[in-house]
Amino acid sequence: MSVPEQQVHTPAPTMAPEPVREAAEAPAPAAAEPVPALPDHPPASLVPSASRWSRLSRGTVLAIGAGIGAAVVGACWAGLSLAGSAEGTFSTDGTLTVNGIGSGLGSGDPCSGTDGYSDIDFGTPVSVTDAAGTLVAKGSLGLGKETELGCEFPFTVDDITPGSKFYTIEVSHRGGLTQTEDELRAGGLAFTLGD
């Protein structure tokens, strides 16, 4: 006789229940009490340098403030002065002819001052002073060239400070010639030395 097969009954695996997700909590309603006001001054721990200044006497703080103020005003004044003078300056040009020198040279040949005029040559300084006698600009003579009259040297003077009633132009130590500002601005000045 055969024995009936027995079926083994295995219980279904049990699953752990999923955790229940709770809904996000809603924010608590605003408190009915007013928020306290912040203090007028932050705590001393937040302003460490305040104690350094408080150790100084009032006179010292005023002296430091005056020094800083003077430095700022001075820097502004200097900046404006330099910027204004560079923009407002003007130039002039002209020639200086030394009569009777350079004989035997062809017209347009390079020449130099000779004898009593040996100080007149390429690079000789040309200075411009204002009515008060203050030096306001400097230039120099260019290369001399022979002309019918003698040796002619061109010159240009840049950065002349405006505003004087008259100006004096001097080449080397030969004495100055007086010109107005309009004459200087027009340029084309022509000076001569010698007979």
Salt bridges, closest charged atoms under 4 A:
ASP119 OD2 - HIS173 ND1 3.44
ASP119 OD1 - ARG174 NH2 2.65
GLU181 OE2 - ARG185 NE 2.89
